[in-house]
Amino acid sequence: MLTKRVKTAVIKDAAIHESDNGSAPVQVAILTRKIEELTNHLKKNKKDFHSRRGLLQMVADRRSHLRYLEKNDKRRYSTIVKKLGLKK
């Protein structure tokens, strides 16, 4: 689970403007951070199947946000993919 401080830092890093906290790039950045934390949790707790299901839902949600960005704003898509280290 992301702490408020970490989430604020992720939002600030991916935001388009000052009051931006819900655009697709911000949501992708937050989901990526959550996915990283949950992946580390699942490496330690291999039988936590409920969390694994949540992880798969987050990955699918991030994928749909990335598809939306790629379709509607290629510049922001390429920026967020490079910034987060995601590859297609």
LUMZAVEX-394243 format. One record per atom (N, C-alpha, C): atom name; x negated, y negated, z; residue in one letter; residue number from 1. Coordinates in pm, 1 decimal, m for minus. Last residue first. Example, Ala and Ser with C-alpha at 12.3 -4.5 7.8 and 13.67 -1.06 7.14 Angstrom:
2
REC   atom       east      north         up   res     n
REC      N    m1285.0      225.0      708.0     S     2
REC     CA    m1367.0      106.0      714.0     S     2
REC      C    m1290.0       m3.0      787.0     S     2
REC      N    m1319.0      569.0      780.0     A     1
REC     CA    m1230.0      450.0      780.0     A     1
REC      C    m1320.0      330.0      780.0     A     1
end
This chain:
88
REC   atom       east      north         up   res     n
REC      N     m720.0      158.3    m2455.3     K    88
REC     CA     m607.2      216.7    m2525.9     K    88
REC      C     m653.5      328.4    m2615.3     K    88
REC      N     m820.8       91.5    m2123.8     K    87
REC     CA     m850.1      111.9    m2264.1     K    87
REC      C     m731.4      179.9    m2330.0     K    87
REC      N     m882.0     m148.9    m1869.6     L    86
REC     CA     m796.1      m44.9    m1928.2     L    86
REC      C     m835.1      m28.1    m2073.6     L    86
REC      N    m1003.0     m349.3    m1729.9     G    85
REC     CA    m1083.4     m233.4    m1768.4     G    85
REC      C     m999.1     m119.0    m1819.2     G    85
REC      N     m883.7     m584.8    m1673.5     L    84
REC     CA     m858.4     m473.3    m1582.3     L    84
REC      C     m937.2     m348.0    m1615.3     L    84
REC      N     m973.9     m748.2    m1883.5     K    83
REC     CA     m994.0     m790.6    m1745.1     K    83
REC      C     m979.2     m674.3    m1647.1     K    83
REC      N     m887.3     m610.5    m2113.6     K    82
REC     CA    m1031.0     m630.3    m2087.5     K    82
REC      C    m1057.3     m662.0    m1940.7     K    82
REC      N     m611.1     m628.9    m2075.2     V    81
REC     CA     m674.3     m497.1    m2089.0     V    81
REC      C     m824.4     m507.3    m2062.0     V    81
REC      N     m568.2     m902.3    m2072.7     I    80
REC     CA     m542.6     m825.3    m1950.5     I    80
REC      C     m606.9     m688.1    m1957.0     I    80
REC      N     m645.9     m971.4    m2339.7     T    79
REC     CA     m708.9    m1033.0    m2222.7     T    79
REC      C     m690.7     m947.2    m2097.8     T    79
REC      N     m469.7     m826.7    m2499.0     S    78
REC     CA     m612.9     m796.1    m2505.8     S    78
REC      C     m687.5     m854.8    m2386.4     S    78
REC      N     m227.6     m951.1    m2414.3     Y    77
REC     CA     m248.3     m807.0    m2401.9     Y    77
REC      C     m397.0     m774.7    m2401.6     Y    77
REC      N     m261.1    m1213.9    m2490.8     R    76
REC     CA     m253.6    m1182.9    m2347.7     R    76
REC      C     m275.7    m1034.3    m2322.5     R    76
REC      N     m263.6    m1165.8    m2771.0     R    75
REC     CA     m375.1    m1232.1    m2704.4     R    75
REC      C     m375.3    m1201.9    m2554.5     R    75
REC      N      m17.0    m1050.5    m2835.3     K    74
REC     CA     m140.4     m971.2    m2850.9     K    74
REC      C     m258.7    m1033.2    m2776.8     K    74
REC      N      280.8    m1044.3    m2739.5     D    73
REC     CA      172.4    m1141.4    m2719.1     D    73
REC      C       38.8    m1068.2    m2718.8     D    73
REC      N      462.6     m838.9    m2814.5     N    72
REC     CA      504.4     m979.2    m2814.4     N    72
REC      C      391.7    m1081.2    m2800.9     N    72
REC      N      335.4     m586.3    m2813.1     K    71
REC     CA      432.0     m619.0    m2918.1     K    71
REC      C      455.7     m769.4    m2929.0     K    71
REC      N      180.6     m591.3    m2586.9     E    70
REC     CA      116.4     m566.6    m2716.4     E    70
REC      C      208.0     m608.1    m2830.9     E    70
REC      N      376.6     m626.7    m2388.7     L    69
REC     CA      275.2     m729.1    m2412.8     L    69
REC      C      211.4     m713.0    m2550.4     L    69
REC      N      515.0     m381.9    m2411.3     Y    68
REC     CA      584.5     m508.4    m2430.8     Y    68
REC      C      485.5     m619.4    m2464.0     Y    68
REC      N      310.4     m205.5    m2342.9     R    67
REC     CA      370.6     m197.7    m2475.6     R    67
REC      C      443.1     m327.0    m2509.8     R    67
REC      N      270.9     m283.0    m2076.4     L    66
REC     CA      163.2     m301.5    m2173.7     L    66
REC      C      216.3     m295.3    m2316.3     L    66
REC      N      514.8     m203.7    m1966.4     H    65
REC     CA      476.8     m345.8    m1963.2     H    65
REC      C      366.7     m374.6    m2065.6     H    65
REC      N      493.1       72.7    m2006.0     S    64
REC     CA      599.8       m1.3    m2074.0     S    64
REC      C      571.3     m152.0    m2074.8     S    64
REC      N      272.3      131.4    m1843.3     R    63
REC     CA      265.5      157.9    m1986.4     R    63
REC      C      372.5       79.6    m2061.8     R    63
REC      N      376.8       71.6    m1592.6     R    62
REC     CA      265.1       m7.8    m1645.1     R    62
REC      C      253.7        8.7    m1795.8     R    62
REC      N      568.0      276.0    m1577.8     D    61
REC     CA      610.2      136.0    m1573.3     D    61
REC      C      502.0       45.6    m1629.8     D    61
REC      N      404.7      501.5    m1578.2     A    60
REC     CA      502.0      482.3    m1685.9     A    60
REC      C      548.3      337.6    m1692.9     A    60
REC      N      266.5      457.9    m1339.1     V    59
REC     CA      191.9      465.8    m1464.6     V    59
REC      C      285.6      442.8    m1582.5     V    59
REC      N      479.1      473.1    m1156.6     M    58
REC     CA      404.1      348.7    m1171.7     M    58
REC      C      326.5      345.4    m1302.6     M    58
REC      N      553.6      741.1    m1187.7     Q    57
REC     CA      649.6      635.4    m1219.8     Q    57
REC      C      578.8      502.0    m1240.5     Q    57
REC      N      322.5      866.9    m1094.0     L    56
REC     CA      362.5      886.2    m1233.3     L    56
REC      C      464.0      780.4    m1277.6     L    56
REC      N      333.6      785.3     m825.5     L    55
REC     CA      221.6      745.9     m910.5     L    55
REC      C      259.5      757.9    m1058.1     L    55
REC      N      561.3      917.4     m738.8     G    54
REC     CA      558.9      771.7     m740.1     G    54
REC      C      447.6      718.4     m828.5     G    54
REC      N      464.3     1178.3     m757.3     R    53
REC     CA      577.2     1138.5     m839.8     R    53
REC      C      584.1      985.9     m849.6     R    53
REC      N      267.5     1168.0     m561.7     R    52
REC     CA      227.8     1194.2     m700.5     R    52
REC      C      339.0     1152.3     m795.8     R    52
REC      N      417.6     1142.1     m333.6     S    51
REC     CA      336.7     1027.7     m376.4     S    51
REC      C      291.0     1044.8     m520.7     S    51
REC      N      520.5     1400.4     m332.7     H    50
REC     CA      611.1     1286.1     m339.0     H    50
REC      C      536.2     1160.6     m384.3     H    50
REC      N      302.3     1568.0     m301.1     F    49
REC     CA      370.1     1566.1     m430.0     F    49
REC      C      469.0     1450.7     m443.1     F    49
REC      N       30.9     1610.1     m162.2     D    48
REC     CA      130.9     1504.9     m143.5     D    48
REC      C      204.9     1483.0     m275.8     D    48
REC      N     m184.0     1780.3     m176.1     K    47
REC     CA      m49.9     1838.7     m175.4     K    47
REC      C       61.5     1736.6     m152.7     K    47
REC      N     m422.0     1634.7     m160.0     K    46
REC     CA     m386.2     1700.1     m286.2     K    46
REC      C     m243.3     1753.3     m289.8     K    46
REC      N     m544.3     1382.4      m37.4     N    45
REC     CA     m424.5     1457.7        1.1     N    45
REC      C     m365.4     1524.0     m123.1     N    45
REC      N     m761.0     1265.5     m163.5     K    44
REC     CA     m778.8     1317.8      m28.3     K    44
REC      C     m664.3     1410.4       12.0     K    44
REC      N     m653.4     1191.7     m404.0     K    43
REC     CA     m776.9     1270.4     m405.3     K    43
REC      C     m801.8     1334.0     m269.1     K    43
REC      N     m442.0     1032.5     m328.8     L    42
REC     CA     m411.7     1167.3     m376.4     L    42
REC      C     m536.9     1254.1     m389.8     L    42
REC      N     m574.3      795.7     m260.5     H    41
REC     CA     m499.4      868.4     m158.5     H    41
REC      C     m477.1     1013.4     m200.9     H    41
REC      N     m671.4      720.0     m511.7     N    40
REC     CA     m766.0      752.6     m404.7     N    40
REC      C     m698.4      832.0     m292.8     N    40
REC      N     m424.2      671.0     m632.1     T    39
REC     CA     m511.9      774.7     m685.6     T    39
REC      C     m613.8      816.7     m581.3     T    39
REC      N     m334.5      453.6     m488.0     L    38
REC     CA     m262.7      579.4     m475.5     L    38
REC      C     m344.6      696.0     m530.1     L    38
REC      N     m517.7      257.5     m571.7     E    37
REC     CA     m510.0      295.5     m430.6     E    37
REC      C     m441.5      430.7     m412.7     E    37
REC      N     m463.4      249.2     m849.3     E    36
REC     CA     m597.1      281.0     m800.9     E    36
REC      C     m593.4      328.3     m656.0     E    36
REC      N     m195.5      169.6     m847.6     I    35
REC     CA     m231.6      299.6     m904.2     I    35
REC      C     m369.1      342.4     m854.5     I    35
REC      N     m217.9      m88.1     m744.6     K    34
REC     CA     m144.9       13.0     m669.1     K    34
REC      C     m181.2      154.1     m715.9     K    34
REC      N     m360.9     m207.7     m957.7     R    33
REC     CA     m420.2     m201.8     m823.6     R    33
REC      C     m352.3      m95.4     m737.3     R    33
REC      N     m172.5     m181.1    m1162.4     T    32
REC     CA     m304.6     m119.2    m1175.1     T    32
REC      C     m370.4     m104.6    m1039.1     T    32
REC      N       38.2     m337.4    m1065.6     L    31
REC     CA       56.4     m193.2    m1081.2     L    31
REC      C      m77.5     m120.1    m1091.5     L    31
REC      N      m85.0     m588.9    m1080.1     I    30
REC     CA      m41.1     m536.1     m951.1     I    30
REC      C      m24.8     m384.9     m958.7     I    30
REC      N     m128.8     m609.3    m1359.4     A    29
REC     CA     m241.4     m616.5    m1265.6     A    29
REC      C     m204.3     m557.6    m1129.7     A    29
REC      N      132.5     m596.3    m1457.6     V    28
REC     CA       35.9     m493.3    m1497.4     V    28
REC      C      m80.9     m491.8    m1399.1     V    28
REC      N      236.8     m830.0    m1346.4     Q    27
REC     CA      292.6     m701.6    m1306.0     Q    27
REC      C      198.0     m587.1    m1341.3     Q    27
REC      N       82.4    m1017.8    m1484.6     V    26
REC     CA       72.4    m1009.3    m1338.2     V    26
REC      C      124.7     m874.8    m1290.0     V    26
REC      N      166.0     m976.6    m1752.0     P    25
REC     CA       25.8     m954.7    m1712.3     P    25
REC      C        7.8     m941.0    m1560.7     P    25
REC      N      452.3    m1037.0    m1725.4     A    24
REC     CA      404.5     m902.4    m1757.3     A    24
REC      C      257.1     m881.7    m1721.3     A    24
REC      N      520.2    m1246.5    m1437.0     S    23
REC     CA      503.3    m1222.4    m1579.6     S    23
REC      C      445.6    m1083.0    m1602.2     S    23
REC      N      545.9    m1316.6    m1173.8     G    22
REC     CA      629.9    m1209.3    m1223.8     G    22
REC      C      615.7    m1181.4    m1371.4     G    22
REC      N      424.0    m1541.0    m1081.5     N    21
REC     CA      407.1    m1420.6    m1001.2     N    21
REC      C      492.4    m1305.4    m1052.7     N    21
REC      N      310.4    m1863.0    m1128.9     D    20
REC     CA      340.8    m1737.4    m1197.8     D    20
REC      C      317.9    m1619.2    m1104.7     D    20
REC      N      242.0    m2114.6    m1050.8     S    19
REC     CA      356.9    m2052.4     m984.1     S    19
REC      C      397.3    m1919.6    m1047.9     S    19
REC      N       10.5    m2171.1    m1216.8     E    18
REC     CA        5.4    m2168.1    m1070.8     E    18
REC      C      119.7    m2092.2    m1004.8     E    18
REC      N       m8.4    m1941.1    m1497.5     H    17
REC     CA       m5.7    m2075.1    m1439.7     H    17
REC      C       10.1    m2061.4    m1289.2     H    17
REC      N      m77.8    m1674.1    m1524.5     I    16
REC     CA      m90.3    m1761.6    m1640.8     I    16
REC      C      m92.0    m1907.9    m1596.3     I    16
REC      N     m259.4    m1454.0    m1307.5     A    15
REC     CA     m152.1    m1549.8    m1334.9     A    15
REC      C     m183.7    m1638.7    m1454.9     A    15
REC      N     m458.1    m1284.3    m1224.1     A    14
REC     CA     m389.6    m1251.8    m1350.0     A    14
REC      C     m285.1    m1354.9    m1391.1     A    14
REC      N     m555.4    m1390.2     m983.0     D    13
REC     CA     m650.0    m1354.5    m1089.0     D    13
REC      C     m580.7    m1335.5    m1224.1     D    13
REC      N     m328.1    m1415.7     m826.7     K    12
REC     CA     m403.3    m1535.7     m864.0     K    12
REC      C     m497.5    m1508.6     m980.8     K    12
REC      N     m259.5    m1144.6     m795.0     I    11
REC     CA     m169.7    m1235.0     m867.1     I    11
REC      C     m245.4    m1358.2     m914.2     I    11
REC      N     m476.9    m1058.1     m642.6     V    10
REC     CA     m450.7     m996.0     m773.4     V    10
REC      C     m362.0    m1087.0     m857.6     V    10
REC      N     m443.0    m1216.5     m412.9     A     9
REC     CA     m565.1    m1229.0     m493.1     A     9
REC      C     m546.0    m1170.8     m632.2     A     9
REC      N     m197.8    m1118.3     m321.9     T     8
REC     CA     m210.3    m1259.1     m358.9     T     8
REC      C     m333.5    m1281.4     m446.0     T     8
REC      N     m271.8     m854.4     m260.7     K     7
REC     CA     m171.9     m879.7     m365.1     K     7
REC      C     m179.2    m1024.5     m413.3     K     7
REC      N     m448.4     m899.1      m50.1     V     6
REC     CA     m496.9     m835.6     m172.9     V     6
REC      C     m401.5     m865.0     m288.2     V     6
REC      N     m274.5    m1015.1      139.9     R     5
REC     CA     m393.6    m1087.0       95.5     R     5
REC      C     m445.1    m1031.7      m37.7     R     5
REC      N      m86.5     m815.8      187.0     K     4
REC     CA      m42.4     m943.2      129.7     K     4
REC      C     m161.4    m1020.5       72.3     K     4
REC      N     m202.5     m493.8       80.0     T     3
REC     CA     m180.2     m595.7      181.6     T     3
REC      C     m143.2     m726.3      112.2     T     3
REC      N      m52.3     m219.0      m84.0     L     2
REC     CA     m130.7     m341.7      m94.3     L     2
REC      C      m98.8     m435.2       21.8     L     2
REC      N      m84.2      118.1        0.0     M     1
REC     CA        0.0        0.0        0.0     M     1
REC      C      m88.3     m123.8        0.0     M     1
end
